[in-house]
Amino acid sequence: MRRARTLSEEERHLWAAYAQAVKPLRGRAPLPAPPAPERITVSPPPPPRPSPPRATPASVAVGVQPSGVDAKRWTELRRGRLRPERKLDLHGHFAEVAHGLVRRFILDAAADGARCICIVTGKGQGEGGVLRRELPHWLNAPDLRPHILAAAHPHKANAGAVHVLLRRLRA
């Protein structure tokens, strides 16, 4: 059988202070005022050590071979031969919602060790839709950019989908 957890001294003081604000039931005496808690001085934590400067990766552009990807891998990605492990379809979503979905999708896929993912924005009307136009900006966000190696349309005729090559997790 599990033993009940006891309250710490600080928790007892907090509870007593809270109980002072509560009106007691009729016929019951109010709880006595809590004793003043002892003041403990805590020194502030030391300032964080400055991290060494990290090189920020160059911007990713859909359909442009980045410097970190070899020609064979780039050709496979660009021609759709790299099969995506996950797919996110953004049809029918507003830009704000789609941005959150893309962000969560990429971070989850990167955390799970996925290598290639597909994001379907659709072609849009006329010069292209809002999602298709905004996706490269979302991919270059500071929290997502370190996870992305390259992005390309898997086929010339399919400009409504983007295959994204993610970086491998380092052990």
Backbone bond lengths (Angstrom), bond angles and torsions (degrees), N, CA, C in turn:
res aa  C-N    CA-C-N  psi(-1)  N-CA   C-N-CA  omega(-1)  CA-C   N-CA-C  phi
1 M - - - 1.446 - - 1.523 109.03 -
2 R 1.293 115.73 141.47 1.453 121.32 -176.14 1.522 111.33 -82.94
3 R 1.311 115.35 136.56 1.455 120.82 -179.99 1.531 109.45 -82.82
4 A 1.316 115.73 140.25 1.467 120.46 179.78 1.524 109.66 -67.95
5 R 1.311 115.79 143.03 1.450 121.32 179.56 1.515 109.05 -76.48
6 T 1.308 116.57 137.39 1.462 120.50 177.05 1.519 109.31 -93.10
7 L 1.332 115.03 151.50 1.456 120.36 -179.77 1.526 110.14 -78.73
8 S 1.315 114.80 143.46 1.454 119.05 174.99 1.530 108.23 -76.72
9 E 1.306 116.58 168.53 1.465 121.20 179.61 1.531 110.57 -59.78
10 E 1.317 116.88 -42.15 1.466 121.03 179.47 1.523 110.89 -64.19
11 E 1.338 117.39 -41.05 1.464 121.06 178.69 1.529 110.88 -65.00
12 R 1.329 117.29 -38.64 1.465 120.48 177.75 1.540 110.51 -61.82
13 H 1.325 116.46 -43.40 1.465 120.43 178.48 1.522 111.22 -63.55
14 L 1.329 116.55 -42.01 1.460 119.70 178.49 1.523 110.99 -62.47
15 W 1.326 116.60 -43.81 1.460 120.40 -179.00 1.528 110.30 -64.57
16 A 1.316 117.38 -42.91 1.461 120.58 -179.68 1.529 110.07 -63.66
17 A 1.308 117.83 -40.07 1.466 121.14 178.26 1.523 110.28 -64.71
18 Y 1.307 117.47 -39.99 1.462 121.53 178.28 1.526 110.30 -66.15
19 A 1.325 116.75 -42.31 1.461 121.02 -177.95 1.524 111.63 -63.11
20 Q 1.314 118.61 -25.32 1.463 121.68 178.53 1.524 111.16 -66.56
21 A 1.318 117.34 -27.29 1.458 121.46 -178.05 1.525 112.29 -85.25
22 V 1.334 117.88 -7.17 1.456 121.63 -176.60 1.534 109.31 -97.33
23 K 1.313 116.90 134.84 1.461 121.37 178.86 1.538 107.71 -78.28
24 P 1.346 117.80 126.71 1.466 119.30 -178.04 1.530 111.30 -70.28
25 L 1.330 116.61 157.69 1.460 121.86 176.50 1.533 109.38 -64.23
26 R 1.318 116.09 156.76 1.460 120.74 179.98 1.530 109.41 -61.28
27 G 1.307 116.11 132.97 1.457 121.02 179.19 1.519 113.49 88.40
28 R 1.317 118.11 -0.99 1.467 121.35 179.65 1.520 109.33 -111.93
29 A 1.304 114.89 146.15 1.464 119.90 179.42 1.527 109.71 -84.20
30 P 1.333 117.11 144.46 1.470 118.41 177.28 1.532 110.16 -67.62
31 L 1.307 115.42 153.24 1.466 120.71 178.51 1.521 109.38 -67.73
32 P 1.337 117.29 148.07 1.457 118.99 178.14 1.532 110.36 -66.14
33 A 1.315 115.11 154.21 1.473 120.34 179.35 1.523 109.34 -63.63
34 P 1.311 117.10 142.97 1.465 119.54 -178.44 1.526 110.93 -72.56
35 P 1.319 115.99 146.29 1.456 118.07 174.60 1.525 109.38 -68.91
36 A 1.296 115.18 152.27 1.466 119.38 -179.80 1.525 109.17 -65.64
37 P 1.336 117.01 129.73 1.462 118.71 179.85 1.529 111.08 -71.36
38 E 1.293 113.41 152.29 1.458 118.78 177.39 1.520 108.83 -69.97
39 R 1.296 115.37 138.31 1.462 119.76 178.84 1.520 108.83 -87.12
40 I 1.281 114.41 125.71 1.462 120.59 177.21 1.510 107.19 -110.90
41 T 1.298 116.18 125.27 1.459 119.09 178.51 1.520 108.68 -91.09
42 V 1.280 113.97 131.00 1.462 120.55 -179.56 1.519 107.27 -117.01
43 S 1.305 115.31 127.78 1.464 118.17 177.98 1.523 108.54 -74.52
44 P 1.318 117.74 145.44 1.457 119.93 -178.97 1.530 110.17 -65.86
45 P 1.328 116.68 149.59 1.458 118.77 179.60 1.525 110.16 -64.94
46 P 1.312 116.21 153.84 1.466 118.14 179.05 1.525 109.68 -64.94
47 P 1.318 117.10 150.50 1.466 118.99 179.82 1.526 109.82 -63.74
48 P 1.321 116.68 146.60 1.462 119.04 -179.35 1.525 111.10 -64.80
49 R 1.310 113.80 145.33 1.465 117.89 177.79 1.518 108.93 -70.49
50 P 1.298 117.00 139.15 1.466 117.45 178.88 1.527 109.73 -67.11
51 S 1.326 114.51 133.07 1.457 118.44 179.30 1.525 108.99 -80.26
52 P 1.329 115.78 151.28 1.465 117.70 179.41 1.521 110.08 -63.64
53 P 1.303 117.83 146.17 1.467 119.57 -178.55 1.517 110.28 -62.11
54 R 1.330 114.63 133.09 1.464 120.32 179.24 1.519 108.39 -104.47
55 A 1.286 114.55 141.57 1.457 118.46 177.29 1.518 108.07 -73.53
56 T 1.311 116.98 125.29 1.452 119.60 177.53 1.515 108.08 -78.83
57 P 1.337 116.49 131.57 1.459 118.71 -178.90 1.526 110.55 -65.72
58 A 1.307 114.77 150.63 1.462 119.96 178.64 1.523 109.51 -64.91
59 S 1.304 116.37 157.43 1.464 120.56 -179.67 1.522 110.25 -61.51
60 V 1.327 114.16 143.97 1.455 119.46 176.44 1.527 107.37 -93.73
61 A 1.320 115.61 135.47 1.463 121.39 176.94 1.524 107.27 -124.28
62 V 1.300 116.23 136.44 1.454 120.67 -179.13 1.521 109.30 -67.15
63 G 1.320 116.72 122.46 1.459 121.97 177.48 1.512 115.06 89.99
64 V 1.335 118.37 4.42 1.464 121.76 179.29 1.519 108.29 -114.67
65 Q 1.335 116.57 124.78 1.456 120.64 -177.82 1.530 110.71 -69.00
66 P 1.336 116.82 121.33 1.465 119.33 177.86 1.520 110.89 -79.99
67 S 1.318 116.66 166.59 1.461 120.54 -176.65 1.514 112.99 -71.41
68 G 1.335 120.10 -21.16 1.456 122.07 -176.48 1.514 114.97 -87.83
69 V 1.330 118.73 4.29 1.463 121.47 -176.64 1.523 108.45 -119.72
70 D 1.338 115.89 128.82 1.470 119.22 179.94 1.530 110.79 -73.23
71 A 1.307 116.28 165.08 1.467 121.97 -173.65 1.527 112.10 -62.01
72 K 1.326 117.45 -39.96 1.465 120.45 -178.40 1.530 111.07 -64.47
73 R 1.324 116.47 -47.41 1.472 120.71 -179.17 1.528 109.92 -64.95
74 W 1.337 117.42 -38.61 1.456 121.54 179.32 1.526 110.84 -64.07
75 T 1.325 116.66 -43.44 1.468 120.58 179.19 1.521 110.46 -63.08
76 E 1.331 116.78 -41.98 1.466 119.99 178.36 1.524 111.30 -62.17
77 L 1.316 116.81 -41.46 1.463 120.91 -179.99 1.522 110.41 -67.43
78 R 1.326 116.35 -46.58 1.466 121.59 -175.45 1.525 112.80 -67.74
79 R 1.321 117.13 -31.36 1.466 120.68 -178.91 1.535 112.65 -93.01
80 G 1.312 117.04 1.57 1.458 120.10 177.19 1.513 114.28 79.94
81 R 1.322 117.31 16.24 1.473 120.09 179.93 1.523 112.34 -81.35
82 L 1.335 116.82 -21.48 1.460 120.05 173.38 1.523 106.94 -81.49
83 R 1.294 116.84 113.81 1.459 120.92 -178.04 1.521 110.36 -77.91
84 P 1.322 117.75 126.28 1.461 119.18 178.68 1.530 111.30 -68.89
85 E 1.321 114.45 141.48 1.458 120.08 179.22 1.525 111.16 -83.84
86 R 1.319 116.61 -23.60 1.463 122.23 178.59 1.517 109.39 -141.02
87 K 1.330 114.29 156.15 1.465 119.09 -178.32 1.526 108.95 -137.91
88 L 1.325 115.70 136.15 1.460 122.43 176.75 1.522 108.18 -122.08
89 D 1.330 116.68 119.64 1.460 121.67 179.64 1.524 108.67 -102.84
90 L 1.324 117.00 119.14 1.460 122.19 -175.99 1.521 113.54 -99.94
91 H 1.331 117.72 7.46 1.458 120.12 179.67 1.529 110.07 -55.53
92 G 1.325 115.76 132.67 1.452 120.98 175.22 1.518 115.17 84.40
93 H 1.326 118.65 0.45 1.463 120.98 -179.99 1.528 110.76 -96.97
94 F 1.317 115.98 144.92 1.456 120.86 172.83 1.527 108.49 -74.07
95 A 1.323 116.95 159.02 1.463 122.08 -174.85 1.522 112.51 -58.62
96 E 1.328 117.93 -42.61 1.467 120.31 -178.58 1.518 111.53 -62.18
97 V 1.320 115.96 -45.09 1.465 120.77 179.92 1.525 109.58 -67.63
98 A 1.334 116.35 -43.35 1.463 120.86 -178.89 1.523 111.23 -61.72
99 H 1.327 117.42 -38.63 1.459 120.61 179.06 1.527 110.63 -61.08
100 G 1.314 117.31 -45.15 1.462 120.78 177.45 1.518 112.06 -63.27
101 L 1.328 116.88 -39.95 1.464 120.79 179.05 1.528 111.37 -64.89
102 V 1.328 116.58 -42.90 1.468 120.85 179.82 1.529 110.07 -63.61
103 R 1.303 115.83 -45.55 1.463 120.42 -179.17 1.519 111.46 -59.75
104 R 1.336 116.16 -50.03 1.468 120.37 -179.89 1.535 111.14 -64.99
105 F 1.336 116.27 -39.39 1.467 121.44 -179.27 1.529 111.10 -61.54
106 I 1.331 116.76 -46.28 1.469 120.48 -178.46 1.524 110.81 -68.39
107 L 1.314 117.84 -44.23 1.468 120.12 -179.30 1.529 111.55 -64.57
108 D 1.336 117.01 -39.97 1.469 120.16 177.49 1.517 111.37 -66.31
109 A 1.334 116.49 -43.80 1.465 120.20 -179.73 1.529 110.83 -64.05
110 A 1.327 116.76 -41.49 1.461 120.43 179.07 1.524 110.75 -65.33
111 A 1.329 116.99 -40.20 1.469 120.64 179.51 1.518 111.25 -66.31
112 D 1.335 117.53 -31.35 1.458 121.08 -179.93 1.528 112.56 -85.94
113 G 1.325 117.54 -2.65 1.455 120.87 177.13 1.513 114.87 84.33
114 A 1.335 117.77 17.31 1.466 120.44 177.68 1.527 108.61 -65.27
115 R 1.307 116.79 147.32 1.460 121.67 -177.64 1.526 112.33 -102.67
116 C 1.334 116.46 -41.43 1.465 120.91 -178.09 1.519 108.45 -132.17
117 I 1.336 116.05 131.91 1.463 121.63 178.30 1.519 108.94 -130.03
118 C 1.331 115.61 160.13 1.462 121.23 -179.89 1.523 108.94 -121.50
119 I 1.331 115.80 132.68 1.460 121.72 175.81 1.519 107.15 -120.56
120 V 1.327 116.69 118.18 1.460 122.37 -178.82 1.517 108.45 -99.41
121 T 1.330 115.83 115.48 1.468 121.01 178.65 1.515 111.41 -101.78
122 G 1.296 117.12 -24.11 1.459 121.39 -172.58 1.520 108.66 89.47
123 K 1.318 116.71 162.31 1.465 120.60 -177.59 1.517 112.20 -81.95
124 G 1.315 117.49 -27.84 1.454 120.04 -178.72 1.514 111.70 80.27
125 Q 1.310 115.49 179.45 1.455 121.80 -179.40 1.522 110.67 -97.14
126 G 1.298 117.51 145.32 1.465 122.25 174.31 1.510 112.81 60.22
127 E 1.328 117.21 -109.08 1.457 122.24 -176.02 1.523 113.03 -84.35
128 G 1.293 117.99 5.11 1.461 121.48 -179.33 1.505 110.07 116.94
129 G 1.309 115.81 152.75 1.448 120.57 -177.33 1.513 113.01 -81.68
130 V 1.309 114.78 170.68 1.458 121.82 -179.65 1.527 110.36 -62.64
131 L 1.332 116.80 -44.86 1.467 119.75 -177.48 1.526 111.17 -63.98
132 R 1.310 116.49 -41.83 1.466 120.56 179.63 1.531 110.62 -64.16
133 R 1.310 116.56 -38.13 1.454 121.56 -179.70 1.538 111.63 -72.62
134 E 1.334 117.25 -35.52 1.462 121.36 -175.98 1.528 113.76 -84.84
135 L 1.319 118.81 -22.83 1.467 120.99 -175.63 1.531 113.62 -53.83
136 P 1.332 121.15 -45.41 1.465 118.99 178.03 1.534 113.22 -59.79
137 H 1.319 117.29 -34.40 1.468 120.03 177.28 1.528 110.57 -66.96
138 W 1.325 115.89 -40.65 1.466 119.94 179.44 1.523 110.80 -65.51
139 L 1.347 116.12 -38.71 1.470 119.82 -179.34 1.529 111.43 -66.37
140 N 1.324 117.51 -25.63 1.461 121.58 -179.63 1.531 113.53 -92.68
141 A 1.313 116.98 9.18 1.471 120.20 177.41 1.534 108.79 -62.64
142 P 1.327 118.01 145.54 1.469 120.95 -175.57 1.522 114.57 -56.67
143 D 1.343 118.33 -31.89 1.459 119.06 -179.29 1.520 113.13 -82.61
144 L 1.337 118.30 -19.89 1.468 121.31 -179.47 1.522 113.18 -99.24
145 R 1.317 117.44 -32.97 1.466 121.38 -173.38 1.527 113.60 -54.58
146 P 1.329 121.07 -39.68 1.465 119.18 179.91 1.531 114.04 -63.72
147 H 1.328 118.00 -17.43 1.467 121.05 -178.34 1.532 112.72 -91.39
148 I 1.328 117.86 -11.81 1.465 121.31 -170.50 1.517 110.98 -107.95
149 L 1.341 115.20 129.91 1.462 120.82 175.49 1.526 111.43 -93.53
150 A 1.337 116.21 -49.04 1.463 120.06 -175.08 1.519 109.78 -155.31
151 A 1.334 115.45 162.41 1.454 121.82 176.59 1.516 108.52 -145.07
152 A 1.326 115.83 137.67 1.468 120.14 -179.03 1.521 110.15 -155.15
153 H 1.327 115.00 153.84 1.460 119.82 171.64 1.524 106.16 -75.24
154 P 1.339 118.65 134.00 1.461 120.04 -174.96 1.519 114.33 -70.15
155 H 1.314 117.60 -13.57 1.463 121.40 -179.16 1.517 107.43 -158.98
156 K 1.323 117.44 145.98 1.466 120.96 -179.00 1.521 111.99 -56.78
157 A 1.328 116.53 -36.75 1.456 120.53 -177.22 1.529 112.41 -79.93
158 N 1.334 117.66 -12.05 1.463 120.48 -177.56 1.523 110.25 -111.37
159 A 1.324 116.07 78.95 1.457 120.23 -179.74 1.525 111.81 -86.34
160 G 1.330 117.82 0.35 1.461 121.41 -179.41 1.517 113.54 -92.21
161 A 1.335 117.34 -0.72 1.471 121.00 178.96 1.523 108.84 -129.28
162 V 1.313 115.81 147.98 1.460 121.18 178.90 1.523 107.62 -130.27
163 H 1.326 115.79 125.94 1.458 120.59 172.74 1.522 107.25 -91.81
164 V 1.312 116.15 131.68 1.460 122.49 -177.67 1.519 108.79 -115.78
165 L 1.321 116.47 125.47 1.463 122.04 176.98 1.521 107.52 -94.03
166 L 1.326 115.47 120.50 1.473 120.69 -178.42 1.510 111.41 -95.68
167 R 1.319 115.78 153.53 1.462 120.96 175.86 1.510 109.86 -71.08
168 R 1.316 115.43 151.01 1.460 120.29 175.88 1.518 109.47 -75.88
169 L 1.321 115.20 147.18 1.456 120.38 175.89 1.522 109.49 -70.13
170 R 1.306 115.67 138.50 1.474 119.27 176.03 1.507 108.91 -93.05
171 A 1.317 115.57 136.31 1.471 119.64 -177.99 1.495 111.67 -77.24
